[in-house]
Structure formats: C-alpha cells, structure tokens
Amino acid sequence: MADEAKAKGNAAFAAGRFEEAAQHFGDAIALAPDNHVLYSNRSAAYASLGRYSEALADAERTIALRPDWAKGYSRLGAAHLGLGDAPRAVEAYEKGLALEPSNEALKSGLAQARQQAASTPRRTGGSAADAFGKVFQGPELWSKIAADPTTRGYLNQPDFVQMLREVQRNPSSLNTYLSDQRIVQVLTLMLNIKLPHQNNGASEPAAAQSATQTPKQQSEAKAREPEPEPEPEPMEVTDEEKERKERKAAAQKEKEAGNAVYKKKDFDTAIQHYTKAMELDDEDISYITNRAAVYLEMGKYDECIKDCDKAVERGRELHTDFKMISKALTRKGTALAKLAKSSKDYDVAIENFQKALTEHRNPDTLKKLNDAERAKKELEQQEYYDPKIADEEREKGNEFFKQQKYPEAVKHYTEALRRNPKDPRVYSNRAACYTKLGALPEGLKDAEKCIELDPTFSKGYTRKGAIQFFMKEYDKALETYQAGLKHDPKNQELLDGVRRCAEQINKASRGELSEEELKERQSKAMQDPEIQNILTDPIMRQVLTDLQENPQAAQAHLKNPGVMQKIQKLVSAGIVQMK
C-alpha cells in the first residue's frame, strides 16, 4: 500500500502537481513511517511549493532515519537555501559530499549556496526581484504554464524547468534569469499582464536596455555579471593514480571473463576470474557478489554467505549503490533458505530478504521472500504433525460432544486437525458440532472437506445432507444423500435423508406449502446460481411456456432426462408446481 501511494506521489511530482504529490507521500508515510525515502520525496515536493519550513522538517527526519544517505543532505541544503540560510545550506551540502563526493546535485547545490552566502552581506533589504520572485512560489504555477498554449512547450525544455525551480528555491535569483524571454513570458502570465511583442520574439538589444537604466541600475547589473571562470589547469596524473586506473581496467576485464565462463557453467574458472578482480580492485563489490552467485550455483552455500557478508560490509564503507547491497542480501537469503532444515532456520533467511527489500524493492526478492515464508509455514505444519496426539484430541472432542459442550468439542477437534489435517473423521465430527451450534456454513465446509478426503466415508454425506436440509436446500440435500448411497446403498441415515427430502419436495409439487413457506423457498431459490441459469436458459423458458400453454409439446420436452431434471429442481425450489 505504501509503495502504491509513493508511486502516485512520484507521478504527480513528475507532472508538476506538487501539492498532490505531497499528499500522496504523506499517505505513504502514514503506512511506512520509518521509510527515509518517503520523507525525502515529500521534502522535495514542499520545496517545490515554496513551503521550506515543512521541507526542512522532512529533510531533518530523512537524515535522522538514514544519516549515511547523501540525498538527505541535498534535501536539507535546498530547504535551508529556500529559507535564506545559506551558511547552513553550505554545511549540509558539504556533509552530503563527504558521503558521496561525486554527487553532481550536491556539488551544484554547494556552489549555489556559497554564491548566495557570499552575496548575503551586501544585501540591505528586500528588492523588487524578491517580490516578483514570490509570484513563482504558488502551487498553481505549473498548472498555469501547462494550460497556456504560449508557455506549455517550455515544460519540455530541461533548462527552463531548472531555471524555474531555482527561482522557486531562491526568489532573489529572478534577476539572473530575466534576460531569458521564457521567464519574462511566464512572469507576465502569472501577473496577468500583456507586454508588447518584441521584433520576431527576440529580446531587446542590450544597448537599448542599458539606455533605459539609471547609472545605479547599470552598476548593479554589471556587479551581477559573473566574471569569466579561469580555465582549469591540466592536472598531472601521478604514477599512483595511473596504476590505480590500470588496476581497475584489469579488474573489469577479469570480471567480463568471469561472466563469460559463468554462462558456460565453468564455475571454477569463473571463481578464479572474480577472485583476481577482487584482488585488483577492492572498491567494486560487484566482483564479490558475482563470486557469491557462483558459489550459490555450485551449492557452496557457506562460501556464498561469507561473500555476501563481505560485500555488504565493504559496500557500506564505500557508500555503494543500495541496489548492490540489496543484491548481496538477497543472495545471502537464498543461500540460507537452501540450508534451512527446520521452520526456524527460515527466520534468518526471511530477515535477509526483508533487509534487501528495505534497500531496494525488487520483484525477484519479494518472490523469494514469499517462497521462504510459504516454505516455513509448510515445515511448521509438518513439524506439528502427530497422528497419536491428533487421536487423543479427537477423543477429547468426542467426550465433550457427548456432554453437549460443543464449543469445547470444536476446540479439541481443531487441535486434532492441526496435528493431522488428513483425518476425515475429525472433519465429520467438527461438522456435527457446527451444526449443533447453528454455524451451518462452517459445518458445510467441513463436511465437504471430509468427502474430499474420503469419498467413500458415509458420515461425510450424512453430515452434508443434514446441513443442506436445515438450510432448506432440499434438492441439494437429496443429491448429497443419493451420492452417498452409491457408496453405501443400505445406509439407513442416507435412506432416511432421501425420504425426508422427497417429502418436502412433494409438498411443493402438490401445492401443500403455506404462502409464507412458498415465498421463503422461492426467495432462497432465486439466489441460487443454478436456478438462475435454468430460468435464463432460452430452451427452458420455452419449456416453461409450453407447460402453461401447450401441454402436448410439454410432454415431449419431459421425455428429455436433462430437461426433466431441471424441471424437478424448479419444483423443489417452489418456482414451478406440477398438478
């Protein structure tokens, strides 16, 4: 359920419906309150709405749940920036980069935070840009842009979307982008004003713009112009770095060689290649997880588990992608499940599958978890199986039944079935208890299970027929008794059951039922799918019409055994009366 709400939130966020996205993420959090990703996503949605205080709270919660997750610090930095606290934003981005130095989003955020921190002291108060920038904060921004045919196409341009989100995060940055005609057009759209069209849609020449500005404005604009960044000096590659790159390249070749022989089922050679790759490069855990997969295929489950533990430990140190951690945990769970000999042995396998799913929700891992839980349950049933104790519980149930203590009897019969679920006698006895207690649907289910386990056991038919008789389903009860007589033709209970059903059915055919009884029987019959099918069958409808209007044709119909059987069902149900 939480995943479903999260998916809806992601879809709404991608479509620019940030308010809706925040609501969906909130629903997901209610179902999975310890999932750090959900708080991170809602923080992003709040930031896009300009609700930076709420974005900050969610970012802090994200980090509290997962302090080693770099993206949490990216959310924290964005929230601080939105609140105008550039120094704290710098601190947040730096912490994130300490965890994941190559993260581009963190690098970009840090550069922006440092730029804002550097410019903050020069500000003396709010500006017109701040006021205009706040126009971009409303939740209706994206829907208005999408609804207007002149701006709709901009949403497909990544650089425009990036600029817009930057203005939302930092309204004072609007001046930086006013030279872009698309931003100007969106601004006029949000302010509900129309500007004269420029020549061919081009922006006003810089000279003309400069001419209309005051000297102070020109000075400020010049100050805002970024100085050209110096070209970076070419970095000298040290011998150590060169050797490191060569080792990584060699390790990758060993991995590819291992993959090739693995596909050919040459497992020993594959292990050699993966081991060599591990020796060359200890910063890539895929070599370890690949070797673990080979051990798993070879049935060397202990070695597989050791490699998986090594991969998880090293992966945590390197802040490896969570998908790789999940893969290692899944393989460990699979190996543990293979080693399981008792139901309790499955607990640790199930625990590893669950940990893998918290790292990355993968359908294959989920299936393995379900299989392990099913296998554990089956083993528990096998371990609990004890025919001797089952017989003792059945006898206890029989004693309580004789004393008319039916709830106690049900309790012991149920325990007997847990100890031996294949004993038809216990199902028959419990069906009798349920009948006495008036729990007819439960009794009918037990009687049917009894017949399923032993189709020759007469008691199953007498129990089922009696319950159907009490439910006033006389035609069905008659069929049940007759089915039992095929296996035990002289059984007196079955013969008596047939007689009682016939009497009730004949009452209906002779019109001896009271009006209230007839209505009750007809109402029950109309809920029966079999009766409904008979009444909607075009052939049977014609037969019923002939019975009323053309007796000679009706006699011909009644010679058909199938038709006669259906007519008999309708008579038993009180739908049709034969005179």
BAROTI-944799 format. One record per residue (C-alpha): y, x, z; residue number from 1. Coordinates in Angstrom, 3 decimals, m for minus. Each point is the difference from the previous one (the first is absolute). Example, Ala and Ser with C-alpha at 12.3 -4.5 7.8 and 13.67 -1.06 7.14 Angstrom:
# BAROTI-944799
((m4.500, 12.300, 7.800), 1) ((3.440, 1.370, m0.660), 2) 
END
This chain:
# BAROTI-944799
((0.000, 0.000, 0.000), 1) ((2.430, 2.830, 0.869), 2) ((m0.774, 1.694, m3.329), 3) ((0.754, m3.242, m1.839), 4) ((3.413, m0.345, 1.705), 5) ((0.706, 3.693, m0.668), 6) ((m0.808, m0.438, m3.710), 7) ((2.391, m2.976, m0.199), 8) ((2.677, 2.099, 1.683), 9) ((m0.492, 2.868, m2.441), 10) ((0.264, m2.385, m2.954), 11) ((3.184, m1.587, 1.352), 12) ((1.524, 3.443, 0.686), 13) ((m0.774, 1.199, m3.531), 14) ((1.719, m3.134, m1.358), 15) ((3.092, 0.651, 2.113), 16) ((m0.629, m2.979, 2.350), 17) ((0.548, 2.040, 3.153), 18) ((0.476, m2.914, 2.406), 19) ((m3.323, m1.470, m1.090), 20) ((m1.633, 3.437, 0.167), 21) ((1.170, 0.477, 3.605), 22) ((m1.472, m3.383, 0.950), 23) ((m3.383, 0.839, m1.548), 24) ((m0.088, 3.405, 1.703), 25) ((0.844, m1.758, 3.268), 26) ((m2.963, m2.361, m0.517), 27) ((m2.246, 3.011, m0.622), 28) ((1.279, 1.718, 3.159), 29) ((m0.858, m3.081, 2.050), 30) ((m3.602, 0.384, m1.199), 31) ((m0.170, 3.809, 0.228), 32) ((2.631, 1.118, 2.543), 33) ((m1.200, 3.623, 0.085), 34) ((0.215, 0.659, m3.754), 35) ((2.752, 2.582, m0.517), 36) ((0.239, m0.654, m3.757), 37) ((1.094, m3.615, 0.570), 38) ((2.938, 1.036, 2.209), 39) ((0.968, 2.632, m2.586), 40) ((m0.014, m2.582, m2.789), 41) ((2.058, m2.489, 1.993), 42) ((2.465, 2.760, 0.884), 43) ((0.483, 0.623, m3.726), 44) ((0.544, m3.721, m0.601), 45) ((2.573, m0.235, 2.813), 46) ((1.808, 3.087, m1.320), 47) ((0.169, m1.562, m3.475), 48) ((1.625, m3.060, 1.616), 49) ((2.505, 2.203, 1.834), 50) ((m1.513, m0.986, 3.375), 51) ((m0.103, 3.584, 1.206), 52) ((m0.383, m0.677, 3.713), 53) ((m3.228, m1.882, m0.652), 54) ((m1.051, 2.665, m2.506), 55) ((0.556, 2.625, 2.699), 56) ((m2.112, m1.895, 2.554), 57) ((m2.889, m0.272, m2.458), 58) ((0.299, 3.660, m1.011), 59) ((m0.158, 1.068, 3.651), 60) ((m3.061, m2.205, 0.523), 61) ((m1.619, 1.592, m3.073), 62) ((0.448, 3.474, 1.441), 63) ((m1.225, m1.093, 3.427), 64) ((m3.226, m1.230, m1.592), 65) ((m0.425, 2.929, m2.386), 66) ((2.162, 3.018, 0.976), 67) ((m1.700, 2.263, m2.576), 68) ((0.866, m2.253, m2.972), 69) ((2.871, 1.420, m2.046), 70) ((1.075, m3.294, m1.562), 71) ((0.893, m1.386, 3.441), 72) ((2.739, 2.614, 0.293), 73) ((1.222, m0.887, m3.480), 74) ((0.443, m3.618, 1.194), 75) ((1.723, 1.231, 3.175), 76) ((2.402, 2.183, m1.960), 77) ((0.903, m2.830, m2.398), 78) ((0.708, m2.348, 2.928), 79) ((2.246, 2.566, 1.742), 80) ((1.846, 0.603, m3.278), 81) ((0.558, m3.726, m0.429), 82) ((1.442, m0.154, 3.526), 83) ((2.331, 2.907, m0.807), 84) ((m1.743, 2.454, 2.328), 85) ((m0.409, 2.910, m2.423), 86) ((m0.892, 2.677, 2.614), 87) ((m2.945, m2.019, 1.258), 88) ((m1.023, m0.693, m3.572), 89) ((m0.034, 3.755, m0.657), 90) ((m2.148, 0.505, 3.100), 91) ((m2.464, m2.702, m1.128), 92) ((m0.354, 1.384, m3.527), 93) ((m0.503, 3.528, 1.309), 94) ((m2.820, m1.185, 2.286), 95) ((m1.646, m1.730, m2.951), 96) ((0.240, 3.113, m2.157), 97) ((m1.571, 2.048, 2.787), 98) ((m3.050, m2.225, m0.418), 99) ((0.072, m0.172, m3.799), 100) ((2.210, 2.731, m1.510), 101) ((m0.559, m1.082, m3.606), 102) ((1.049, m3.635, 0.466), 103) ((2.720, m0.687, m2.589), 104) ((1.288, m3.168, 1.673), 105) ((0.596, 1.902, 3.239), 106) ((1.734, 2.848, m1.851), 107) ((2.277, m2.426, m1.817), 108) ((0.775, m1.879, 3.210), 109) ((0.778, 3.208, 1.862), 110) ((2.414, 1.161, m2.711), 111) ((1.777, m3.345, 0.084), 112) ((0.134, m0.034, 3.815), 113) ((1.448, 3.527, 0.111), 114) ((2.605, m0.936, m2.608), 115) ((1.002, m3.070, 2.012), 116) ((0.029, 1.998, 3.249), 117) ((2.294, 2.578, m1.587), 118) ((2.436, m2.650, m1.270), 119) ((0.055, m2.126, 3.162), 120) ((2.626, 2.038, 1.948), 121) ((2.510, m0.336, m2.862), 122) ((m0.113, m3.831, 0.217), 123) ((2.755, m1.653, 1.994), 124) ((m1.147, m3.588, m0.371), 125) ((m1.381, m2.596, m2.351), 126) ((0.857, m0.021, m3.685), 127) ((0.119, m2.487, m2.851), 128) ((m3.294, 1.490, m1.201), 129) ((m1.597, m0.957, 3.333), 130) ((1.231, m3.572, m0.386), 131) ((m1.202, m0.259, m3.577), 132) ((m3.256, 1.737, 0.922), 133) ((m0.817, m2.735, 2.492), 134) ((m0.114, m2.451, m2.915), 135) ((m3.284, 1.713, m0.904), 136) ((m1.564, m0.663, 3.409), 137) ((m0.870, m3.688, m0.407), 138) ((m3.578, m1.154, m0.660), 139) ((1.176, m1.941, m3.050), 140) ((0.965, 3.212, m1.855), 141) ((m3.273, 0.479, m1.882), 142) ((m0.451, m3.663, m0.862), 143) ((3.545, m0.201, m1.405), 144) ((m0.533, 3.075, m2.148), 145) ((m3.305, m1.399, m1.279), 146) ((1.554, m3.408, m0.741), 147) ((2.944, 1.334, m2.017), 148) ((m0.972, 0.794, m3.639), 149) ((2.606, 2.778, m0.196), 150) ((m1.468, 1.917, 2.966), 151) ((m3.680, m1.022, m0.012), 152) ((m1.062, 2.916, m2.184), 153) ((1.410, 2.549, 2.456), 154) ((m2.854, m0.735, 2.422), 155) ((m2.349, 1.730, m2.450), 156) ((2.051, 3.223, 0.183), 157) ((m1.200, 2.229, 2.872), 158) ((3.273, 1.955, 0.287), 159) ((1.960, m3.242, 0.418), 160) ((m2.374, m1.326, 2.677), 161) ((0.266, 3.340, 1.832), 162) ((3.815, m0.157, m0.087), 163) ((0.001, m3.576, 1.283), 164) ((m2.299, 0.818, 2.909), 165) ((2.167, 3.011, 0.858), 166) ((3.085, m2.236, 0.190), 167) ((m1.945, m2.417, 2.213), 168) ((m0.941, 2.826, 2.334), 169) ((3.484, 1.530, 0.021), 170) ((2.808, m2.368, m1.105), 171) ((2.545, 2.832, 0.032), 172) ((m1.894, 1.676, m2.847), 173) ((1.172, m2.709, m2.415), 174) ((2.877, 2.193, m1.283), 175) ((m2.543, 2.528, m1.223), 176) ((m1.498, m2.538, m2.391), 177) ((3.037, m2.001, m1.159), 178) ((0.143, 2.135, m3.121), 179) ((m3.224, m1.726, m1.085), 180) ((0.866, m3.185, m1.922), 181) ((m3.203, m1.697, 1.237), 182) ((1.097, 0.284, 3.641), 183) ((3.448, m1.317, m0.907), 184) ((m1.568, m2.952, m1.785), 185) ((m2.205, m0.830, 3.011), 186) ((3.019, 0.308, 2.309), 187) ((1.963, m2.515, m2.072), 188) ((m3.039, m2.278, m0.044), 189) ((m0.278, 0.062, 3.808), 190) ((3.788, m0.564, 0.389), 191) ((m0.095, m2.857, m2.574), 192) ((2.766, 1.534, m2.110), 193) ((0.167, 0.926, m3.677), 194) ((1.564, 3.192, m1.273), 195) ((1.307, 0.432, m3.579), 196) ((m2.658, 1.523, m2.264), 197) ((0.397, 3.684, m0.806), 198) ((m0.148, 1.225, m3.576), 199) ((m3.644, m0.250, m1.081), 200) ((m0.996, m0.224, 3.645), 201) ((1.119, 3.622, 0.596), 202) ((1.747, 0.971, 3.191), 203) ((3.710, 0.835, 0.021), 204) ((0.703, 3.638, m0.930), 205) ((0.375, 2.265, 2.971), 206) ((3.544, 0.918, m1.034), 207) ((1.053, m3.659, m0.047), 208) ((m1.567, m0.567, 3.394), 209) ((1.739, 3.071, 1.350), 210) ((3.322, m1.234, m1.335), 211) ((m0.275, m3.211, 2.028), 212) ((m0.835, 1.822, 3.242), 213) ((2.497, 1.247, 2.569), 214) ((0.119, 3.741, 0.679), 215) ((m1.693, m0.615, 3.356), 216) ((m2.812, m1.960, m1.698), 217) ((m0.395, 2.749, m2.604), 218) ((m0.220, 2.594, 2.747), 219) ((m2.622, m2.017, 1.874), 220) ((m1.990, m0.560, m3.201), 221) ((0.067, 3.705, m0.743), 222) ((m1.187, 0.747, 3.521), 223) ((m2.904, m2.388, m0.531), 224) ((m1.096, 1.731, m3.176), 225) ((m3.028, 2.101, 0.851), 226) ((0.294, 3.677, m0.678), 227) ((m2.511, 1.287, m2.534), 228) ((m3.046, 1.325, 1.779), 229) ((m0.751, 3.668, m0.657), 230) ((m3.081, 0.750, m1.981), 231) ((m2.828, 0.998, 2.340), 232) ((m0.906, 3.627, m0.025), 233) ((m3.435, 0.642, m1.528), 234) ((m2.410, 0.430, 2.856), 235) ((m2.145, 3.063, 0.038), 236) ((m3.682, m0.744, 0.429), 237) ((m1.532, 2.230, 2.643), 238) ((m3.413, 1.538, m0.447), 239) ((m1.238, m2.186, 2.861), 240) ((1.232, m3.203, m1.663), 241) ((m1.431, 1.074, m3.334), 242) ((m3.380, 0.643, 1.613), 243) ((0.161, m3.383, 1.731), 244) ((0.564, m1.807, m3.299), 245) ((m2.816, 1.903, m1.635), 246) ((m2.365, m0.910, 2.849), 247) ((0.964, m3.664, m0.286), 248) ((m0.626, 0.041, m3.752), 249) ((m3.369, 1.682, 0.541), 250) ((m0.907, m2.554, 2.688), 251) ((0.826, m2.835, m2.384), 252) ((m2.305, 1.513, m2.635), 253) ((m2.799, 0.228, 2.575), 254) ((0.531, m3.646, 0.861), 255) ((m0.187, m1.042, m3.651), 256) ((m3.190, 2.024, m0.412), 257) ((m1.421, m1.688, 3.105), 258) ((0.866, m3.442, m1.360), 259) ((m1.766, 0.792, m3.284), 260) ((m3.286, 1.102, 1.589), 261) ((0.172, m2.838, 2.557), 262) ((m0.107, m2.484, m2.861), 263) ((m3.134, 1.773, m1.228), 264) ((m1.594, m0.414, 3.481), 265) ((m0.019, 3.785, 0.501), 266) ((1.056, m0.370, 3.622), 267) ((m0.717, 3.520, 1.245), 268) ((2.224, 1.537, m2.674), 269) ((2.710, m2.606, 0.673), 270) ((0.019, 0.996, 3.674), 271) ((0.441, 3.646, m0.966), 272) ((3.026, m0.822, m2.168), 273) ((1.664, m2.218, 2.609), 274) ((m0.630, 2.592, 2.729), 275) ((1.617, 2.679, m2.153), 276) ((2.986, m2.298, m0.628), 277) ((0.364, m0.515, 3.763), 278) ((0.028, 3.765, 0.543), 279) ((2.674, 0.485, m2.659), 280) ((2.300, m2.819, 1.120), 281) ((m0.046, m1.525, 3.478), 282) ((2.993, m2.265, m0.728), 283) ((m1.892, m2.582, m2.082), 284) ((m2.526, m2.129, 1.886), 285) ((m1.417, m1.511, m3.199), 286) ((m2.342, 2.997, m0.220), 287) ((m1.384, m0.866, 3.453), 288) ((m0.378, m3.728, m0.734), 289) ((m1.718, 0.804, m3.314), 290) ((m2.510, 2.222, 1.759), 291) ((m0.539, m2.755, 2.570), 292) ((m0.798, m2.393, m2.881), 293) ((m2.663, 2.406, m1.259), 294) ((m1.581, 0.285, 3.452), 295) ((0.010, m3.798, 0.219), 296) ((m1.763, m0.269, m3.352), 297) ((m2.575, 2.572, 1.114), 298) ((m0.708, m1.862, 3.235), 299) ((1.414, 2.831, 2.129), 300) ((1.963, m2.428, 2.133), 301) ((0.806, 2.345, 2.906), 302) ((1.579, 2.532, m2.374), 303) ((1.931, m2.808, m1.673), 304) ((1.368, m1.166, 3.376), 305) ((1.088, 3.543, 0.920), 306) ((1.870, 0.390, m3.293), 307) ((1.683, m3.392, 0.420), 308) ((1.193, 0.913, 3.503), 309) ((1.303, 3.311, m1.350), 310) ((1.833, m1.796, m2.840), 311) ((1.655, m2.482, 2.363), 312) ((1.088, 2.720, 2.443), 313) ((1.390, 2.254, m2.743), 314) ((1.545, m2.953, m1.782), 315) ((1.941, m0.940, 3.146), 316) ((1.304, 3.546, 0.279), 317) ((1.139, 0.000, m3.634), 318) ((1.347, m3.592, 0.090), 319) ((m2.301, m0.789, m2.907), 320) ((0.185, m3.288, m1.883), 321) ((m1.484, m2.807, 2.112), 322) ((m2.327, m0.949, m2.843), 323) ((m1.772, 3.340, 0.351), 324) ((m0.338, m0.461, 3.772), 325) ((m1.394, m3.481, m0.642), 326) ((m2.524, 1.377, m2.483), 327) ((m1.283, 2.545, 2.551), 328) ((m0.338, m2.659, 2.712), 329) ((m1.811, m2.334, m2.405), 330) ((m2.513, 2.710, m0.917), 331) ((m0.579, 0.770, 3.662), 332) ((m0.600, m3.694, 0.700), 333) ((m2.465, m0.182, m2.885), 334) ((m1.947, 3.002, 1.320), 335) ((m0.066, m1.461, 3.518), 336) ((m1.266, m3.324, m1.363), 337) ((m2.801, 1.856, m1.808), 338) ((m0.990, 1.650, 3.289), 339) ((0.095, m3.244, 2.006), 340) ((m3.334, m0.969, 1.555), 341) ((1.197, m2.630, 2.462), 342) ((2.733, m2.603, 0.071), 343) ((2.089, 2.149, 2.355), 344) ((m0.150, 2.909, m2.462), 345) ((2.052, m2.097, m2.408), 346) ((2.934, m0.197, 2.434), 347) ((1.299, 3.494, m0.793), 348) ((m0.460, m0.580, m3.764), 349) ((1.937, m3.271, 0.237), 350) ((2.721, 1.762, 2.009), 351) ((0.444, 2.620, m2.755), 352) ((0.199, m2.651, m2.731), 353) ((2.665, m1.820, 2.019), 354) ((1.980, 3.236, 0.442), 355) ((m0.257, 0.638, m3.745), 356) ((1.431, m3.444, m0.714), 357) ((2.997, 0.655, 2.253), 358) ((0.752, 3.080, m2.103), 359) ((m0.503, m1.706, m3.359), 360) ((m1.360, m3.461, m0.706), 361) ((m2.664, 0.580, m2.629), 362) ((m2.427, m2.688, m1.304), 363) ((m2.914, 2.454, 0.042), 364) ((0.622, 0.865, 3.658), 365) ((0.336, m3.673, 0.891), 366) ((m3.339, m0.757, m1.666), 367) ((m1.672, 2.853, 1.892), 368) ((1.433, m1.352, 3.254), 369) ((m1.351, m3.479, m0.712), 370) ((m3.413, 1.436, m0.902), 371) ((m0.109, 2.012, 3.227), 372) ((0.951, m3.015, 2.108), 373) ((m2.684, m2.084, m1.730), 374) ((m2.640, 2.700, 0.512), 375) ((0.964, 0.288, 3.679), 376) ((m0.426, m3.754, 0.472), 377) ((m3.408, 0.005, m1.707), 378) ((m1.171, 2.888, 2.169), 379) ((1.236, m1.779, 3.118), 380) ((m2.123, m3.000, m0.941), 381) ((m3.024, 2.211, m0.633), 382) ((0.501, 1.823, 3.298), 383) ((0.286, m3.312, 1.834), 384) ((m3.149, m1.375, m1.638), 385) ((m2.763, m0.639, 2.557), 386) ((m2.583, m2.772, m0.704), 387) ((m1.385, 0.174, 3.537), 388) ((3.379, m0.680, 1.648), 389) ((0.659, m2.637, m2.697), 390) ((m3.158, m1.890, 1.066), 391) ((1.047, 0.211, 3.638), 392) ((3.432, m1.440, m0.842), 393) ((m1.600, m2.765, m2.086), 394) ((m2.214, m0.988, 2.950), 395) ((3.029, m0.091, 2.288), 396) ((1.723, m2.239, m2.540), 397) ((m3.038, m2.299, m0.081), 398) ((0.106, m0.386, 3.802), 399) ((3.668, m0.947, m0.028), 400) ((m0.656, m2.430, m2.869), 401) ((m2.687, m1.763, 2.083), 402) ((2.522, m0.252, 2.839), 403) ((2.494, m1.517, m2.478), 404) ((2.382, 2.923, 0.616), 405) ((0.820, 0.327, m3.677), 406) ((3.007, 2.398, 0.131), 407) ((m2.083, 2.489, 2.038), 408) ((m2.873, m0.427, m2.434), 409) ((2.317, 0.745, m2.954), 410) ((1.158, 3.188, 1.745), 411) ((m3.560, 1.338, 0.359), 412) ((m1.038, m1.066, m3.521), 413) ((3.043, 1.828, m1.370), 414) ((m0.934, 3.175, 1.869), 415) ((m3.565, m0.349, m1.312), 416) ((1.364, m0.125, m3.555), 417) ((2.088, 3.114, 0.591), 418) ((m3.167, 1.767, 1.096), 419) ((m2.054, m1.414, m2.887), 420) ((2.016, m1.783, m2.725), 421) ((m3.137, m0.727, m2.081), 422) ((m1.768, m2.450, 2.358), 423) ((0.114, m3.531, m1.504), 424) ((m1.184, m1.572, 3.252), 425) ((3.178, 0.991, 1.810), 426) ((2.197, m1.487, m2.715), 427) ((m2.033, m3.221, 0.255), 428) ((0.378, m0.105, 3.787), 429) ((3.723, 0.720, m0.086), 430) ((0.427, m2.712, m2.671), 431) ((m1.623, m2.455, 2.441), 432) ((2.485, 1.077, 2.718), 433) ((2.962, m0.429, m2.313), 434) ((m1.275, m3.474, m0.914), 435) ((m0.126, m0.966, 3.687), 436) ((3.528, 1.344, 0.478), 437) ((1.273, m1.942, m3.027), 438) ((0.846, 3.207, m1.891), 439) ((m1.651, m1.304, m3.160), 440) ((1.510, 2.422, m2.575), 441) ((m1.161, 2.997, 2.087), 442) ((m3.427, m1.564, 0.433), 443) ((m0.309, m0.685, m3.729), 444) ((0.885, 3.620, m0.767), 445) ((m2.703, 1.257, 2.388), 446) ((m2.610, m2.394, m1.422), 447) ((0.758, 1.201, m3.539), 448) ((m0.294, 3.632, 1.131), 449) ((m3.347, m0.841, 1.600), 450) ((m1.308, m1.432, m3.299), 451) ((1.397, 2.994, m1.907), 452) ((m1.932, 2.423, 2.239), 453) ((m3.247, m2.025, m0.124), 454) ((m0.162, m2.782, m2.638), 455) ((m3.402, m1.138, 1.390), 456) ((1.240, m0.530, 3.585), 457) ((m0.057, m3.800, 0.516), 458) ((2.359, 0.064, 2.980), 459) ((2.806, 1.234, m2.211), 460) ((m0.291, m3.126, m2.165), 461) ((m0.221, m2.380, 2.951), 462) ((3.107, 1.601, 1.586), 463) ((1.987, m0.153, m3.234), 464) ((m1.127, m3.549, m0.844), 465) ((0.858, m1.256, 3.494), 466) ((3.508, 1.475, m0.180), 467) ((0.606, m1.515, m3.441), 468) ((m1.277, m3.343, 1.301), 469) ((2.468, 0.131, 2.917), 470) ((2.739, 0.827, m2.497), 471) ((m1.065, m3.185, m1.884), 472) ((m0.853, 1.988, m3.113), 473) ((m3.238, m1.943, m0.420), 474) ((m0.709, 0.961, m3.593), 475) ((0.354, 3.714, 0.847), 476) ((m2.118, m0.404, 3.125), 477) ((m2.678, m1.716, m2.094), 478) ((m0.050, 2.918, m2.439), 479) ((m0.345, 2.451, 2.910), 480) ((m2.923, m1.876, 1.565), 481) ((m1.730, m0.280, m3.373), 482) ((0.459, 3.747, m0.613), 483) ((m1.643, 0.697, 3.367), 484) ((m2.952, m2.280, m0.831), 485) ((m0.791, 2.166, m3.003), 486) ((m0.950, 2.783, 2.451), 487) ((m1.431, m2.205, 2.769), 488) ((m1.041, m3.400, m1.461), 489) ((m1.361, m1.407, 3.273), 490) ((2.870, 0.983, 2.288), 491) ((0.816, m3.136, 1.995), 492) ((3.635, 0.934, 0.715), 493) ((0.647, 0.411, m3.700), 494) ((m1.763, m3.281, m0.830), 495) ((2.003, m1.840, 2.645), 496) ((3.173, 1.524, m1.398), 497) ((m0.818, m1.270, m3.489), 498) ((m0.628, m3.494, 1.424), 499) ((3.297, m0.110, 1.904), 500) ((1.984, 1.173, m3.026), 501) ((m1.695, m2.567, m2.242), 502) ((0.903, m2.785, 2.438), 503) ((3.666, 0.981, m0.025), 504) ((0.097, 0.385, m3.779), 505) ((m1.690, m3.392, m0.481), 506) ((2.592, m1.607, 2.254), 507) ((2.652, 1.049, m2.453), 508) ((m1.975, m1.126, m3.041), 509) ((m0.684, m3.415, 1.595), 510) ((3.614, m0.418, 1.025), 511) ((m0.898, m0.137, 3.698), 512) ((2.768, 2.342, 1.101), 513) ((3.054, m1.399, 1.770), 514) ((3.291, 0.347, m1.807), 515) ((1.079, 2.733, 2.433), 516) ((m3.260, 1.951, m0.469), 517) ((0.238, m0.345, m3.771), 518) ((3.583, 1.303, m0.075), 519) ((m0.924, 2.926, 2.238), 520) ((m2.964, 0.938, m2.167), 521) ((2.005, m0.348, m3.214), 522) ((2.862, 2.099, 1.405), 523) ((m2.397, 2.779, 1.003), 524) ((m1.747, m0.188, m3.364), 525) ((3.222, 0.316, m1.973), 526) ((0.593, 3.386, 1.681), 527) ((m3.365, 1.269, m1.242), 528) ((0.454, 2.190, m3.114), 529) ((m3.376, m1.167, m1.351), 530) ((1.058, m3.669, 0.182), 531) ((3.329, 0.899, m1.599), 532) ((m1.795, 1.713, m2.902), 533) ((m2.251, m3.046, m0.535), 534) ((2.948, m2.395, m0.079), 535) ((1.973, 2.157, m2.436), 536) ((m2.979, 0.559, m2.351), 537) ((0.742, m2.020, m3.211), 538) ((m3.693, m0.882, m0.463), 539) ((m0.359, m1.284, 3.571), 540) ((3.202, m1.994, m0.345), 541) ((m1.497, m1.704, m3.037), 542) ((m3.222, m0.654, 1.954), 543) ((1.956, m1.604, 2.852), 544) ((1.903, m2.159, m2.490), 545) ((m3.292, m1.126, m1.602), 546) ((m1.418, m0.862, 3.431), 547) ((2.827, m2.509, 0.379), 548) ((0.420, m1.263, m3.540), 549) ((m3.177, 0.751, m1.985), 550) ((m3.164, m0.237, 2.176), 551) ((m2.320, 0.556, m2.987), 552) ((1.620, 3.346, m0.851), 553) ((0.056, 0.877, 3.699), 554) ((m3.798, m0.375, 0.210), 555) ((m0.381, 2.582, m2.751), 556) ((2.253, 2.400, 1.935), 557) ((m2.056, m0.427, 3.179), 558) ((m3.123, 1.293, m1.757), 559) ((1.664, 3.416, m0.025), 560) ((m1.063, 1.814, 3.236), 561) ((3.234, 2.002, 0.152), 562) ((2.156, m3.098, m0.337), 563) ((m2.129, m1.881, 2.531), 564) ((0.374, 2.818, 2.520), 565) ((3.784, m0.079, m0.329), 566) ((0.042, m3.802, 0.312), 567) ((m2.068, 0.338, 3.170), 568) ((2.579, 2.440, 1.426), 569) ((2.785, m2.484, m0.697), 570) ((m2.049, m2.779, 1.637), 571) ((m0.644, 2.178, 3.073), 572) ((3.702, 0.751, 0.212), 573) ((0.883, m3.700, m0.119), 574) ((1.886, 0.432, m3.261), 575) ((m2.462, m2.175, m1.973), 576) ((m2.065, m2.948, 1.214), 577) ((m3.188, m1.060, m1.821), 578) ((m0.977, m3.671, 0.211), 579) 
END
